[in-house]
Amino acid sequence: MSKRAIFGKKNILVTGGAGFIGSHLCDELIKTCKVICIDNFSTGDERNIDHLLMNENFEFIRHNIVEPIILEDLPELQKFKIQFQGIQEIYHLACPMSPKNFEQNKIATLLANSYGMKNALDLAIKHQAKFMHFSSSVVYGPRRESKNGAIQIKEEDIGKVNILSARACYDEGKRFAETMVKDFGDVYNIDTKIIRVFRTYGPRMRLNDDQMIPDFINNALDNKNLVVLGNESFTSSLCYVNDCIDAAIKMMDTDLPGPLNIGSDVEINLTDLAQQIIKALKSKSNIVYDEEKLFMTPLCLPDITQAKNKLAWMPVVTLKQGLEKTIDDLRANKGLKGI
């Protein structure tokens, strides 16, 4: 396909663009590009993109990417001149992501990681667009420990995932999706990229969804118990969402195919984190412990050497800064002016 003319700004497609990470990605891309956001609100939220809807360079399409879509046939996208300009970049994030509703979303998750991935890749082939798949640290399987603590996982480490486990639709689904990205890129000669995202937090995380940070903050605001899903030894790495977005956009501008680990390589004890939130909010809450949930378990810790060396990237938002921004957002959503 011959190179297409670009009318002022690149056309960029973000699938899953109304989700937590996807909406922050749209916020950043809209500064310099025209953005088409596709989402079916299975776990995304219209509130995440409300502030973008009046922007002439943004268009939202409610659609399930499991079903094929012809962008140039949509009247609302005529302003982007897709029939002439095409699509320059695709960021693919569409996949149900709700720890609380994981069981109900199993088939939807399987289809997103197969049919949804194929449809997104077909768009990349059609438009000769750069394509980035947001994969996950779950492809490495369970957290690995040594006598000195968590082992940092490198990109070349081969994960071990139980393909028949209760959570395999997501874990093995993400692995299969990576294979699709690699093979479609090789066979159809398109520029594909894979980033493996580790635990990420920040504003717009869903409340009451068994995600500990927003639920910690929510409960601390109400002086209710903060529930750690596990025991006192539960640790995790936590990367602020803006740092994750920065890495993705930097990688899209390179020739790197990945996969690249994107996350924080600093391990945080979640009991200590809960105590920090209680202190920051001057809350009367207590910390209690409950059983681990199916989709909220200890994950691997990333080795981010490649991201540092190849992208000149590393997380820069401190946990204190990130928590302040996340607390401010959740407090605003609850309609509170103070504690």
N, C-alpha and C positions, 0 to 999 in steps of 0.2 A: 504494500500500500504506500502511495506517495505521501510525503509529509504534508499535513494539512495546515492551512493558514490559521493563526490564532488571532482572534479579534480582541486585542487589548489584554485580556487575562486568560489564563488557563481554565479549562473546565475540569473540575475535580468531582468525582463521585465518592461519597462516603456511605457505605452500607452499615446499618446499625447506628446511624448518626444521631439518633435521639437518646442513645444510651448514655451511661455515665462517662466513659472515656470518649465515645464517639462525638458527643456534644461539645466537649472541650476541644476536640480536634477541629470540629467545624468552626468554633470560635476563632481559632488561630488561622485556619486556612482562609477564612473570609476576608482577612486583612489584605490579602494580595491576589485572591483568586475568585472565580465563580464556583459556587459549591452547590451540588445536588445531594440532598440528604434523603436516603431511603430508610424507612423503618416501619414496622407494623405494630409497634408499641406492645409487643409481647412482654418485654421487660424494660423497654425504654419508656420515656415519659415526655409528653408534649411540653410540659413546663420547662424542660431542659433546653428547648429550642425556641420558645415563645419570643424571646428577645431578638431572634434572627429573622422572623417571618416577614418583617417589613423591609428588610434589606433587599435591594433590587438584584444583588449578586447572589442571593440565596433562594433556593426553592426546595420545599419539602414534598416528597412523594410518599404517600402511605401505601406500602406494598410489602408483601412477604417475598423475600428474595428466593425462596424455594420455588416460586413460580417465575418463569421467564418474563423479561420485560424488554420492550423496544423503546428506548428513551426518545429517539427522534420522532416517534409518533404521538408523544404526549403534548397536547396544546400548551400546557403551562411551561414547557421547556423550550418553546419556539424562540424565546428571547435569547437563549444560549447558543442558537445556530448550530446545534449538534450535527445536523445533516451536512454542514460544511466544515465545521471545526472538529467534530468528534469529541472524544473524552481524552484528556492527556494523562490523568492519574486516577487510580482507584485504590481507596483504602477500604479493606474488607474486614468489618468487625461484627457483622450480623450473626448473632448466635444467642439464644436465650441464656441469661445469666442471672439466676435467682436461686441462692442457696435454699431459701425457704420453700420455693415451689419447684425444686429440682425434679422431684418424682413426677409431677404433673407434666413437666416439659420434656420428658425423655425422648419421645418420638420427634417432637419439634427440634430437639437438639441434634438427633441423628440426621434429620433431613437438612438442617442448616449446614452441618459439616459435610454433606455429600451433595445433594441437589443444589443447595444454596451456594456452595463453593463452585460447583460447575457453572451455574448461571452467571456468577460474578466473573469467573475466568473467561467465559464465552464473551462477555462484554469487553474484557481486556483484549481478547483476540480480534474481535470485530473492529475495535477502535485503535488497535495497536497502542494501548495505554500501558504505562507503568503500573504494576500491580503489587500492593503490599498486603500480606495476610497477617493479621494479629493473632498469632498462636499463643500458647500459654505454657507456663512452667509445669503444668500437669503432665506434659509429654515425657518428663523425666521420671515419672512415677513417684513412689513414696520418698519422703525426706530420708537422707542418708546421714548417718552419724559415725563419728570416730570417737576415740577416748577423749579428744580435745573439743568435742562439740560437733556442730553441723559441718558437713563437707560442702564446700563450694562447688557447684556443678558447672562444668565447662560445656560449650556447645557440642563438642565432639563426643561427650558422654552419651552412651546409648541408654535410653530409659527402659524401665521395666514396668509395664502396665498390664494389669489383669484384664483381659479383653472380655471377660464374663462377669466382672464385678458390677455392683449396683450403680456405680458411677462411670462405667465404661463408655456410655454414650457420649460423654464429654471428653474424658481422658483419651480414649482410643479414637474418638471422633476427631479430636484436634491432631492426633498423629496422622490419621488418614488424610485429613485436609492438607497437611504439610506435603504429603506424598503427591497429592493432586497438583499442588502449586509447582513443585519441582518438575513433575512429568509434563504438565501442560506447558510450562515455560520452555522446556527442552524441545518438545515435539513441535510447538507452534512458534518458537523463536520470539517469545515475548519476555520483557524484562520483569521478572518476578522477584519478590523479596519476602522474607519471613522474619518477623521479630517475635521473640518469646517473652511475653509480658509476665512478670512476677507480681506479687500482691501490690496493688495500687489503691490509693485512697485519695479523698479530697471532696470538695463540694459536689452536690448532686447524687451522692450515693443514696440508695433507697433506704428508707427507714423500715424497721420491723421486718427485715428480710434475712435475719440470722447472719448479717455482716457486722462483725463485732464493733468496729470503730464508730459507725453512725449510731448503732444501738447503745454503745457506751455513752456517747454524748447525749443522746436523747434521754436516756434514763438518768444521767447525772443532772440534767436540767430539771428533771421532775423529782429529784431526790429519791429515785428508786434504785434497787440493787443493780449493779453492773455484773452481767453474767458472762464469765469466761467459759467458753465451750471447750472444756478439757480440764487440766489441772494447773498447778502453779508453775509447771515447767514449760507450758505452751509458749513457744517463741515463733516469730515470723520476721521476714524482711518487709519493709513498708516504703513504697516509692510514691511521692506526691505526683498527682496526675499531670501537672504541667511539665514535670521532668520527663515523664513517659512520652508526652506529645512532642516535646522538643527532640527526643531521640528519633521518633518515627519520621518527622519531617526532615531531619538531617539525613537519615538513611535514604529516604526517597530521592534525595538530590545526589546520591552517589551511584556507582555501578555495583555496589555490594549486593549479593543475593541473600546473604545470611545463611543460616539463622544467626541472629544475635540475641543474647540475653539482655533484657532491659528491665532493670529493677535496682533495688538497693542491696548492697552486699553487707549491710550492717544488720545484725540480728537484734531484735527487740523482744524483751519479755513482755507478754501481754498483760500480766498482772501489774508490772511496773507502769505500763502504758495506761491502764485503767486508773491507777493511783495518780498519775500526772493529770488526767482529765478531771478527776474529782478535785484535785488541788486547784487547777486552773479555773474551775467553775465555782469554787468554794461550796461544793455540794455536800450534803449530809449522807450521800449514798454509801453503801457498803459493797464489797466485792464478794461474789459467791461463784460457785463452780457447778457446771452441769455437764452432761455427757457431750462428747464431740458429736456434731451433726455430720451427716453423710458428706456434705460438700464444704465443711469448714473444719479441715484437719491440717496438721503441720505439713508444710511444703518444703521443697528443696531451697537452699540458699544459693543465689547466683554468683558465678564468677563473671565479672563484667570487664575483664581485661580487654577483650576484643572491642567492645564498645568504646572503651577509653582510648585504645590505640588507633582504631580505624575511623571512629566518628569524632574523636576528641570530645567525648560525652561522658558525663558522670552526673549523678543526682546532685543538685545544688540547694534544693529547698530543705532546710532542716526539719526535723520532726516537730520541733516547737513552732516554727513558722507554719508548717502545713496543718498542724492541729488548730492553730488560731484561725486560719482561713476556713477550715472545715466546721469548726464550732460556730463561727459567725454566720455561715450559710445555713446551718441547721437551726440556729436560733431564729434567723429571719423567716425560715420556712414555718416555724412554729408560731410566728407572729409575736415573738417576745421582744421586749425592749431591754430587759435585764433579767437577772436570775430570779 
